[in-house]
Amino acid sequence: MAAALSRALKLPGKKGSELGEYDPLTQADSEDDSEEDDLVLNYPRNGLGRDGGGGGGLGTANSKNRVSRPGRLVGADVEAQDDEEDEWRERLPNKSRKSRGDAKGSRHWSHGDSDMGGVGEDRGGHRSLGGGGLGVRSAEAEEKRMRMKHAVRSAFFLVPLVCAMLLVLLCAFLIPCQKRELEKKLQWERALGDAGGVTPPALALWDLDGDSVEDVILGVTQWTNGTRTTQGKKIYSAVAVSAVSGQELWRKEMRESVIYVQCGLPFSATPSPVCPLISKSVIMAVNGTTGKNLWTAQLRNIESQAVLLPDVEGDSVPDLLVATLPADETLDLSLTLISGRTGAILGRPVPFNLTGQGKLIGPLLHETQQGAYYILFGLGNVEAISLRDVYSRATGKMPATQAPRRRDPGWEALKKTNSSAFVNIYRGSERVDFLLPLVAGFGNNRNSLDTLSNVNSTRSDWVLVYGSSKLSVLRQRDLRKEWIFNSDPIHIQPAPGHFNEDGILDVFSQHSANGVMEAQIVDGAKGHLLWSARFVCPRLVLVTSTISTSTGQSAFLFWASEPITAQSNATKATAAPGVPAAQPLIRKLFLLHPTYPTVLLELSSTTDTAVTSAVSYLEHLKDATYITVSSRPTPDSEPSARIVKSMSLRAAVANGQVVRLVGDGGKTGRPLKPSVFEVNKFFRRLSFKHQ
């Protein structure tokens, strides 16, 4: 009753408490007294506040409306107010009770806006209800607007998120499908002409059709009528085959057998790759895309592949050098310079009187630390002569560009006499069998002529094999041996690769004797044995391939037969040398990775005789293809077929079989028997990359 008392004490001429003003007596009331306060507010004020009443003008409009109602039944007024209050509660359920009270009070004050009595009250009441409806509609509109705003914001956030998720899912599913489809296309096999025995054919790899996959260029021999008869005639040609599908791209007929195929000669006249095809007396440069002839150089008794030189005649195109040697080896070995632009012979062949005997070494191009160029070559021994001297002897003048004019004082000091033209790289009583740059992957595709591929090869140390059983690394800075490793006779060119983790290339070598092949890896830093294993001899002479992997080390690919797991197997394999076995010999391609030196991965097996191989890298797939050229026997005394086979290494590794070796595989400090699950998990995650 404190609220009623406070209102009764107010004088007519004073301003009443407005809605929302603080009153200590009314604030003391509880919320339960709100209805009672409403009844008090609706009592007649004994004429106070009527229109024209004294002091009424001093009150506010709300105060006037509140006290100006004529005698109206209190019960009916309260009942109408309660109905209106219930309607407002239903429409505004979230309002507080105090807010509902405020809204209810404002409705009472809005009655009687006109002095028309009951009619005025009714009209005022209708206006009050209409105003409340407008307020509700505006609140609903505001709520809809806010909901729309939140929906737009959510859409701006969710739509890019959903698009990104869909893109990720598409990439996750479509790209692996494309990779698997390409891996399937990389698996192919094609027969190309007569095998011609076990002599390795000319082979090169280069991207000819612009699909970022290196294609195969191969020397092929065929018979005119398809059989080896007295009436048949041999046809020699070079064939380009797509590495993706195995389809023939072009074929170029030659007068003689193709002994070397090289690609990548820089040639400004055409954007297509240029590939020199080399036979015994002809060098023909062809357009790698179409096979069209660009130029031809006529020579005699060519014995080496072409060496890419810096530009010596000043036409901004690198030039070439080849070695010629008569078949009887009674005459001098000669070096011949060839223009890379036109194929013209630059000057005349330069002969050298070499007294040594044995295999032809080189020629190789080497760039010293002083930037001088030297040609390394020899017969049994290894000599070097500056490119400046070769050009001046051939043409009688100095090279047109600056780089080929240089000489290295350190190398010139190694000459025996001041009048001698040769720098002695190696000369001894034991003849040299192999000399190759100490560069990873040199044996994989050594026929490349592009400048970038030759940079490391022309500035490296060398792997030297002499006396058939001594393996050494020869330092290029002072021409001294780094170390010497004594082995059994080595008949196959060694292969450099990273086996341990010291960052220095190691050397993989193999030798065969008495039906047993032994493979060894020698430390390139100190000449110690790192790994070895013995196999049944596969009767193959095939260079090992090394491939750089995602671990930073190299994987070694080599051909062999069954690993020797006991002495009895070795005895059985060598019991009757020279006697053909009843069953055909199965040759297997093994992959060795330094992470598991006691485990080999068998990638494939065949009864064909592989004669040469090459490795092609696929950067966009982190994969590599292994190209094999084999000789396959045919029935009815027909000539053996030459089979070219392509294999994706990642696909082969995923399907490979684990083969365990006996022994510790060298002193590596790693566990001897890893689980099959561990090995398979490692190899399936392995990827390949350029050296």
C-alpha positions in Angstrom: 0.0 0.0 0.0 3.0 2.3 0.0 2.5 3.2 -3.6 -1.1 4.2 -2.9 0.0 6.3 0.0 2.6 8.1 -2.0 0.2 9.0 -4.7 -2.5 10.2 -2.3 0.0 12.7 -0.7 0.7 14.4 -4.0 -0.9 17.8 -4.4 -2.9 18.8 -7.5 -0.5 21.5 -8.6 2.7 19.5 -8.4 4.2 17.3 -11.0 3.5 13.6 -10.4 6.1 10.9 -10.7 6.5 10.0 -14.3 7.0 6.5 -15.6 10.4 5.4 -14.8 11.1 8.1 -12.1 12.6 6.9 -8.9 10.2 6.9 -5.8 11.5 5.3 -2.6 8.0 4.3 -1.5 7.1 2.7 -4.8 10.5 1.0 -5.1 9.9 -0.6 -1.8 6.8 -2.4 -3.2 7.3 -5.9 -4.4 6.4 -7.0 -7.9 3.4 -8.7 -6.6 1.8 -5.3 -5.9 1.8 -4.2 -9.5 -1.8 -5.1 -10.1 -2.8 -3.3 -7.0 -1.0 -0.2 -8.2 -2.9 -0.3 -11.4 -6.2 -0.3 -9.5 -5.1 2.7 -7.5 -4.1 4.5 -10.7 -7.5 4.0 -12.2 -9.5 5.5 -9.2 -11.3 8.8 -10.0 -9.3 11.8 -8.8 -12.4 13.8 -7.6 -12.3 16.0 -10.6 -8.6 16.8 -10.3 -6.9 17.0 -13.7 -10.1 17.6 -15.6 -9.9 19.7 -18.7 -9.8 23.3 -17.7 -9.2 22.4 -14.1 -6.9 24.5 -12.0 -3.3 23.3 -11.9 -4.1 20.8 -14.7 -2.1 22.9 -17.1 0.9 22.5 -14.9 0.9 18.7 -15.2 2.2 16.6 -18.1 0.1 15.2 -20.8 0.3 11.8 -19.4 -0.8 13.0 -16.0 -3.7 14.8 -17.6 -4.9 11.8 -19.5 -4.5 9.7 -16.4 -6.8 11.8 -14.2 -9.3 13.1 -16.8 -11.5 10.1 -17.2 -15.2 10.6 -16.3 -16.9 8.3 -13.9 -16.3 5.0 -15.4 -16.8 1.7 -13.7 -13.6 0.6 -12.2 -14.3 -3.1 -12.7 -14.9 -2.7 -16.4 -11.8 -0.6 -16.8 -9.7 -3.1 -14.9 -11.2 -6.0 -16.9 -10.3 -4.2 -20.2 -6.9 -3.5 -19.0 -6.4 -7.2 -18.0 -7.5 -8.3 -21.4 -5.1 -5.9 -23.1 -2.4 -7.0 -20.7 -2.9 -10.7 -21.6 -2.8 -9.8 -25.2 0.5 -8.0 -24.7 2.0 -10.9 -22.7 1.2 -13.3 -25.5 2.8 -11.0 -28.1 5.8 -10.2 -26.0 6.6 -13.3 -24.1 10.3 -12.4 -23.6 9.6 -9.1 -21.9 10.1 -8.8 -18.2 7.3 -8.2 -15.8 8.4 -4.7 -15.2 8.4 -4.0 -18.9 4.9 -5.4 -19.2 3.8 -3.1 -16.4 5.3 -0.1 -18.2 3.6 -1.0 -21.4 0.3 -1.5 -19.6 0.6 1.9 -17.8 1.3 3.6 -21.1 -1.9 2.1 -22.6 -4.0 3.6 -19.7 -2.5 7.0 -20.2 -3.3 6.9 -23.9 -7.1 6.8 -23.3 -9.2 9.9 -23.6 -7.1 11.8 -26.1 -10.4 13.6 -27.1 -13.1 15.1 -25.0 -15.9 13.1 -26.6 -16.6 10.9 -23.6 -17.1 7.3 -24.2 -16.8 7.7 -27.9 -13.5 9.4 -27.4 -12.4 6.7 -25.1 -13.3 4.0 -27.6 -11.5 5.8 -30.3 -8.5 6.3 -28.1 -8.7 2.7 -27.2 -8.7 1.7 -30.8 -5.8 3.9 -31.5 -3.9 2.4 -28.6 -4.5 -1.1 -29.9 -3.5 -0.1 -33.4 -0.3 1.5 -32.1 0.5 -1.7 -30.3 0.0 -3.7 -33.5 2.3 -1.5 -35.4 4.9 -1.9 -32.7 4.6 -5.6 -32.8 4.9 -5.6 -36.6 7.9 -3.4 -36.5 9.5 -5.7 -33.9 8.8 -8.7 -36.1 10.2 -6.9 -39.2 13.3 -6.0 -37.2 13.7 -9.6 -36.1 13.3 -10.8 -39.7 15.9 -8.3 -40.8 18.3 -9.5 -38.2 17.7 -13.1 -39.1 18.3 -12.3 -42.8 21.5 -10.5 -41.8 22.7 -13.5 -39.9 21.8 -15.8 -42.8 23.8 -13.7 -45.2 26.8 -13.7 -42.9 26.6 -17.4 -42.5 26.3 -17.8 -46.3 29.4 -15.7 -46.9 31.3 -17.9 -44.5 29.9 -21.3 -45.4 29.9 -21.0 -49.2 33.7 -20.5 -49.6 34.3 -23.2 -46.9 32.1 -25.7 -48.8 33.8 -24.8 -52.1 37.2 -25.2 -50.6 36.2 -28.6 -49.1 34.8 -29.8 -52.5 38.0 -28.6 -54.2 40.2 -30.6 -51.7 38.0 -33.7 -52.1 38.2 -33.4 -55.9 42.0 -33.0 -55.8 42.3 -35.9 -53.3 40.3 -38.3 -55.5 40.9 -37.1 -59.1 44.7 -36.5 -59.0 45.5 -40.0 -57.6 43.3 -41.4 -60.2 45.1 -39.5 -62.9 48.5 -40.6 -61.5 47.3 -44.3 -61.4 46.1 -43.9 -65.0 49.4 -42.5 -66.1 51.3 -45.3 -64.2 49.3 -47.8 -66.2 50.1 -46.1 -69.4 53.8 -46.1 -68.5 53.7 -49.9 -68.3 54.2 -51.2 -71.9 56.2 -53.6 -74.0 57.0 -53.3 -77.7 59.0 -55.5 -80.2 61.3 -53.5 -82.5 63.1 -55.5 -85.1 66.0 -58.1 -84.8 67.9 -58.4 -81.6 71.3 -58.7 -83.4 72.9 -60.7 -80.7 73.8 -59.3 -77.2 75.5 -56.2 -78.5 74.0 -53.1 -76.6 72.0 -51.0 -79.1 72.1 -47.2 -79.3 69.7 -45.8 -76.7 68.9 -42.2 -75.6 66.1 -40.6 -73.6 64.6 -37.2 -74.3 61.2 -35.5 -74.3 60.3 -35.3 -77.9 56.5 -34.6 -77.9 56.4 -32.0 -75.1 54.4 -34.1 -72.5 57.1 -33.8 -69.8 58.0 -37.5 -70.1 61.3 -38.6 -71.7 60.7 -40.7 -74.8 62.9 -43.4 -76.1 65.2 -43.1 -79.2 66.6 -46.5 -80.2 68.8 -47.9 -82.9 67.0 -50.8 -84.7 67.9 -53.4 -87.3 65.3 -55.2 -89.4 65.1 -57.6 -92.4 63.3 -56.6 -95.5 61.2 -59.8 -95.7 60.9 -60.3 -91.9 63.2 -63.4 -91.8 66.9 -64.0 -91.7 67.5 -65.5 -95.2 70.1 -65.2 -97.9 67.7 -63.1 -99.9 67.0 -60.7 -97.0 68.5 -57.3 -96.7 69.2 -55.5 -93.4 67.6 -52.1 -92.9 69.1 -49.8 -90.3 67.1 -47.1 -88.7 66.6 -45.0 -85.6 63.1 -45.2 -84.0 61.5 -42.8 -81.6 58.9 -44.3 -79.2 56.6 -42.5 -76.9 57.3 -43.3 -73.3 53.7 -42.9 -72.3 52.1 -45.3 -74.7 54.9 -47.1 -76.6 53.6 -45.8 -79.9 56.1 -45.0 -82.6 56.7 -41.3 -83.1 59.0 -41.4 -86.1 61.5 -43.6 -87.9 64.7 -42.5 -89.7 66.5 -44.9 -92.0 70.3 -44.9 -92.0 72.9 -46.4 -94.4 74.8 -48.1 -91.5 74.0 -49.4 -88.1 73.4 -46.7 -85.5 76.1 -47.0 -82.8 75.2 -43.9 -80.7 72.0 -41.7 -80.3 72.3 -38.5 -78.4 69.8 -35.6 -77.8 69.7 -32.1 -76.4 72.0 -30.3 -78.8 71.2 -26.5 -78.4 70.1 -25.3 -81.8 68.7 -21.8 -82.2 67.2 -22.5 -85.7 64.4 -24.7 -84.2 62.8 -24.9 -80.8 62.5 -28.6 -81.1 65.1 -30.9 -79.6 68.0 -31.8 -81.9 69.3 -35.4 -81.8 72.6 -36.5 -83.5 72.5 -40.1 -84.9 76.0 -41.5 -85.1 77.1 -44.4 -87.3 80.6 -45.5 -88.3 81.0 -42.9 -91.0 78.1 -40.4 -90.6 76.8 -38.0 -88.0 73.2 -36.9 -88.8 71.4 -34.3 -86.8 67.6 -34.7 -86.9 64.7 -32.8 -85.5 63.6 -34.7 -82.4 59.9 -34.0 -82.9 59.6 -34.9 -86.6 62.7 -36.9 -87.4 63.6 -34.4 -90.2 67.2 -34.2 -91.2 68.9 -30.9 -90.2 72.6 -31.5 -91.3 75.0 -34.4 -92.0 78.7 -34.8 -91.4 80.8 -37.3 -93.3 83.7 -39.0 -91.3 85.6 -42.3 -91.2 85.8 -44.9 -88.4 84.0 -43.0 -85.7 84.7 -44.7 -82.3 83.1 -42.4 -79.7 79.9 -40.6 -79.0 79.9 -36.8 -79.5 81.3 -34.5 -76.8 79.5 -31.2 -76.3 82.0 -28.3 -76.4 81.6 -24.6 -75.6 81.2 -22.4 -78.7 84.6 -22.3 -80.4 83.7 -20.7 -83.8 81.7 -17.7 -82.5 78.2 -18.5 -83.8 76.6 -18.8 -80.4 75.9 -22.6 -80.8 77.9 -25.2 -78.9 80.1 -27.4 -81.1 80.9 -31.1 -81.1 84.0 -33.3 -80.9 84.3 -37.0 -81.8 87.2 -39.5 -81.8 88.1 -41.7 -84.8 90.2 -44.8 -84.7 91.0 -47.2 -87.6 89.8 -50.7 -87.2 93.4 -52.2 -87.1 94.5 -49.6 -84.5 97.8 -49.2 -86.4 97.2 -45.6 -87.2 96.9 -42.7 -84.8 93.8 -41.8 -82.9 92.3 -38.5 -84.2 90.0 -35.8 -82.7 87.6 -34.0 -85.0 85.7 -30.8 -84.4 82.2 -30.4 -85.9 80.1 -27.2 -86.1 77.0 -27.6 -84.0 75.0 -25.3 -86.3 75.9 -26.6 -89.8 77.7 -30.0 -89.2 80.7 -28.7 -91.1 84.2 -30.1 -90.2 86.1 -27.4 -88.4 89.6 -27.5 -90.0 91.0 -31.0 -90.2 91.1 -34.1 -87.9 93.9 -33.8 -85.3 96.0 -37.0 -85.0 97.8 -38.1 -81.9 100.4 -40.8 -81.6 99.4 -42.9 -78.6 101.6 -45.7 -77.7 99.3 -47.4 -75.2 97.0 -50.4 -76.0 93.6 -51.3 -74.7 90.1 -49.8 -74.6 89.4 -46.3 -75.9 89.0 -44.0 -72.9 86.9 -40.9 -73.6 87.0 -38.5 -75.0 85.6 -36.4 -72.0 85.4 -32.7 -71.5 86.8 -31.3 -68.2 86.7 -27.8 -66.9 89.4 -27.0 -64.3 89.0 -24.8 -61.3 90.6 -22.0 -63.3 87.9 -22.2 -66.0 90.2 -23.9 -68.6 88.8 -26.7 -70.8 90.7 -29.9 -71.4 89.9 -33.0 -73.5 90.6 -36.4 -71.7 91.2 -39.4 -73.9 93.6 -42.3 -74.4 94.3 -46.0 -75.1 95.1 -47.8 -71.9 96.5 -44.6 -70.5 94.7 -41.3 -69.9 96.0 -38.1 -71.4 94.7 -34.5 -71.5 95.1 -31.7 -74.0 93.7 -28.2 -73.8 90.8 -27.4 -76.1 92.8 -24.4 -77.2 95.5 -26.6 -78.6 93.1 -28.9 -80.4 91.4 -26.0 -82.1 94.6 -24.3 -83.1 96.0 -27.6 -84.5 92.8 -28.2 -86.5 92.3 -24.7 -87.9 95.6 -22.9 -87.4 94.0 -20.1 -85.4 92.8 -19.3 -81.9 89.2 -20.0 -80.8 86.7 -17.2 -81.5 85.4 -17.1 -77.9 87.3 -16.3 -74.8 86.6 -19.4 -72.6 88.3 -22.0 -75.0 91.5 -19.9 -75.1 92.3 -20.4 -71.4 95.0 -22.7 -70.1 95.4 -23.9 -66.5 99.0 -23.2 -65.1 98.6 -26.1 -62.6 97.7 -28.6 -65.3 100.3 -27.3 -67.7 103.0 -27.9 -65.1 102.2 -31.6 -65.2 103.5 -32.0 -68.7 106.6 -34.1 -69.0 108.4 -31.6 -71.1 107.7 -28.0 -72.2 107.3 -29.2 -75.8 104.8 -31.9 -74.9 101.2 -31.3 -75.7 99.8 -33.9 -73.3 99.1 -33.6 -69.6 99.5 -37.1 -68.0 96.3 -38.0 -66.1 97.3 -41.6 -65.6 100.1 -43.5 -67.1 101.3 -46.8 -65.6 102.1 -50.5 -66.3 98.5 -51.5 -65.8 96.1 -50.3 -68.4 93.0 -48.4 -67.7 89.6 -50.2 -68.2 87.2 -47.4 -67.1 87.4 -43.7 -66.5 84.1 -41.9 -65.7 83.0 -38.8 -63.9 82.2 -39.2 -60.2 78.6 -37.9 -60.7 75.5 -39.6 -59.4 73.4 -41.1 -62.2 76.1 -40.7 -64.9 75.5 -44.2 -66.3 71.7 -43.8 -66.4 71.4 -41.6 -69.4 75.0 -40.6 -70.4 73.9 -39.6 -73.9 72.5 -36.2 -73.0 74.0 -33.2 -74.8 72.3 -30.3 -72.9 74.6 -27.9 -71.2 73.1 -28.3 -67.7 73.6 -32.1 -67.7 77.3 -31.6 -68.5 78.1 -29.0 -65.9 78.7 -31.5 -63.0 80.4 -34.1 -65.3 83.0 -31.6 -66.5 84.0 -30.4 -63.0 84.1 -33.6 -61.0 86.6 -36.1 -59.8 86.8 -39.5 -61.7 86.3 -43.1 -60.9 89.3 -45.0 -62.2 89.5 -48.8 -62.8 92.9 -50.1 -63.9 94.6 -53.4 -63.8 91.1 -54.9 -64.1 91.0 -55.2 -60.3 92.0 -51.8 -58.8 89.3 -49.3 -58.1 90.3 -45.7 -57.2 89.0 -42.2 -57.1 91.2 -39.7 -58.9 91.2 -36.1 -57.7 90.8 -33.5 -60.4 92.5 -30.7 -58.4 95.9 -32.4 -58.3 95.5 -35.6 -60.3 96.3 -37.8 -57.3 94.5 -41.0 -56.2 92.3 -40.5 -53.2 92.4 -44.2 -52.2 92.8 -47.6 -53.8 90.5 -50.6 -53.3 91.7 -54.0 -54.5 89.0 -56.3 -55.9 88.4 -59.2 -58.2 88.4 -58.3 -61.9 85.8 -55.7 -62.7 84.3 -56.2 -66.1 81.3 -53.8 -65.9 81.5 -50.0 -65.6 81.0 -48.9 -61.9 78.0 -46.8 -60.8 78.3 -43.8 -58.4 75.6 -43.3 -55.8 75.0 -42.2 -52.2 75.0 -45.2 -49.9 76.0 -43.8 -46.5 75.1 -40.3 -45.2 78.4 -38.5 -45.5 77.4 -36.6 -48.6 80.3 -38.2 -50.7 79.4 -40.4 -53.6 80.1 -44.1 -53.1 80.9 -46.7 -55.9 78.9 -49.8 -56.8 80.9 -52.4 -58.7 80.3 -56.0 -59.6 82.4 -58.9 -61.0 81.6 -62.4 -62.1 83.7 -65.5 -62.0 83.0 -69.3 -61.9 79.2 -68.8 -62.1 79.0 -66.4 -59.1 78.5 -62.7 -59.3 79.5 -60.5 -56.4 78.2 -57.0 -55.9 80.1 -54.5 -53.8 79.7 -50.9 -52.6 82.9 -49.1 -51.7 83.0 -45.9 -49.5 83.8 -43.0 -51.8 85.6 -41.1 -48.9 88.0 -43.8 -47.6 87.8 -46.7 -49.9 86.3 -49.2 -47.3 83.8 -51.9 -48.2 80.3 -50.8 -47.1 78.1 -53.6 -48.5 78.5 -56.8 -50.5 76.3 -59.8 -51.6 76.8 -62.9 -53.8 74.4 -64.1 -56.5 74.1 -66.8 -59.1 75.7 -65.3 -62.2 73.0 -63.9 -64.4 75.2 -64.0 -67.6 74.6 -60.4 -68.2 76.9 -57.4 -68.8 74.6 -54.5 -67.8 75.6 -51.3 -66.1 73.9 -50.7 -62.7 71.6 -47.7 -62.4 71.5 -45.4 -59.4 68.4 -43.2 -58.5 68.2 -40.5 -56.0 65.3 -40.9 -53.5 63.3 -38.8 -51.1 65.5 -39.9 -48.2 68.6 -38.2 -49.7 70.3 -41.5 -50.5 70.4 -43.5 -53.7 68.6 -46.6 -54.7 70.7 -49.1 -56.7 69.1 -51.1 -59.5 71.0 -54.2 -60.8 70.3 -57.5 -62.5 71.2 -60.8 -60.9 69.9 -64.3 -60.4 69.1 -66.0 -57.1 71.0 -64.7 -54.0 73.4 -67.3 -52.7 72.1 -68.2 -49.2 74.4 -71.2 -48.5 77.7 -72.6 -49.7 75.9 -75.6 -51.3 74.0 -73.3 -53.6 77.2 -71.8 -54.8 78.7 -75.2 -55.4 75.7 -76.3 -57.3 75.8 -73.2 -59.5 79.5 -73.8 -60.3 79.5 -77.6 -60.5 79.4 -77.8 -64.3 80.6 -74.5 -65.8 79.8 -74.2 -69.5 77.1 -76.8 -69.5 73.7 -75.4 -70.2 71.1 -75.8 -67.5 68.0 -77.9 -68.1 65.8 -75.0 -67.0 66.2 -71.5 -68.5 68.0 -69.0 -66.3 65.7 -66.5 -64.6 67.2 -63.1 -64.3 65.8 -60.7 -61.7 65.9 -56.9 -61.3 66.7 -56.0 -57.7 66.4 -52.7 -55.8 68.8 -52.0 -52.9 68.2 -49.1 -50.6 70.7 -48.2 -47.8 68.0 -47.9 -45.2 67.6 -51.7 -45.2 70.9 -53.2 -46.5 70.0 -56.8 -45.6 66.9 -56.6 -47.7 66.4 -56.5 -51.5 63.2 -55.7 -53.3 62.6 -57.9 -56.4 60.9 -55.7 -59.0 60.7 -58.1 -61.9 62.0 -61.4 -63.3 62.4 -62.6 -66.9 64.2 -65.2 -69.0 65.0 -62.5 -71.6 68.6 -61.3 -71.9 68.7 -57.6 -71.0 71.4 -55.8 -73.0 71.0 -52.2 -72.0 68.8 -50.0 -69.7 68.1 -46.4 -68.8 66.2 -44.4 -66.2 63.8 -41.6 -66.9 62.6 -39.2 -64.1 59.0 -37.9 -63.8 59.1 -34.8 -61.6 55.3 -34.2 -61.5 54.8 -37.8 -60.3 57.9 -38.1 -58.1 58.4 -41.3 -60.0 60.8 -42.8 -62.5 60.5 -45.2 -65.4 63.0 -48.0 -66.0 63.6 -48.7 -69.7 65.0 -52.1 -70.6 66.1 -53.3 -74.0 66.2 -57.1 -74.1 66.9 -60.0 -76.6 64.1 -62.6 -76.6 64.5 -65.9 -78.3 61.9 -66.9 -80.9 60.9 -70.3 -82.2 61.5 -71.9 -85.6 65.0 -70.6 -85.9 63.8 -67.0 -86.4 66.1 -64.2 -85.2 65.7 -63.1 -81.6 63.3 -60.2 -81.2 64.5 -56.9 -79.7 62.0 -56.0 -76.9 61.7 -52.6 -75.4 60.0 -52.5 -72.0 58.9 -49.6 -69.8 58.2 -50.0 -66.1 57.0 -47.5 -63.5 59.3 -47.8 -60.5 56.8 -46.8 -57.9 54.3 -49.3 -59.2 57.0 -52.0 -59.3 58.1 -51.2 -55.8 54.5 -51.4 -54.5 54.2 -54.9 -56.0 57.8 -56.0 -55.2 58.8 -59.0 -53.2 61.0 -58.8 -50.2 64.2 -60.9 -50.5 66.4 -61.3 -47.4 70.2 -61.6 -47.6 72.4 -63.7 -45.5 75.0 -61.9 -43.5 75.1 -58.3 -42.2 75.3 -56.7 -45.6 78.2 -54.6 -44.5 78.9 -52.7 -41.3 75.9 -50.4 -41.2 74.7 -50.7 -37.6 71.1 -51.2 -38.6 68.8 -54.1 -37.5 69.4 -57.4 -39.4 65.9 -58.6 -39.7 63.3 -55.8 -40.1 59.7 -57.0 -40.3 58.0 -57.3 -43.7 55.4 -54.8 -42.6 58.1 -52.2 -41.8 59.9 -52.8 -45.1 56.8 -52.6 -47.2 55.6 -49.4 -45.4 59.0 -47.8 -46.1 59.2 -48.7 -49.8 55.6 -47.7 -50.5 56.3 -44.2 -49.2 59.5 -44.0 -51.1 59.6 -41.5 -54.0 62.3 -40.7 -56.7 63.8 -37.5 -57.9 66.5 -36.1 -60.1 70.1 -36.5 -59.0 
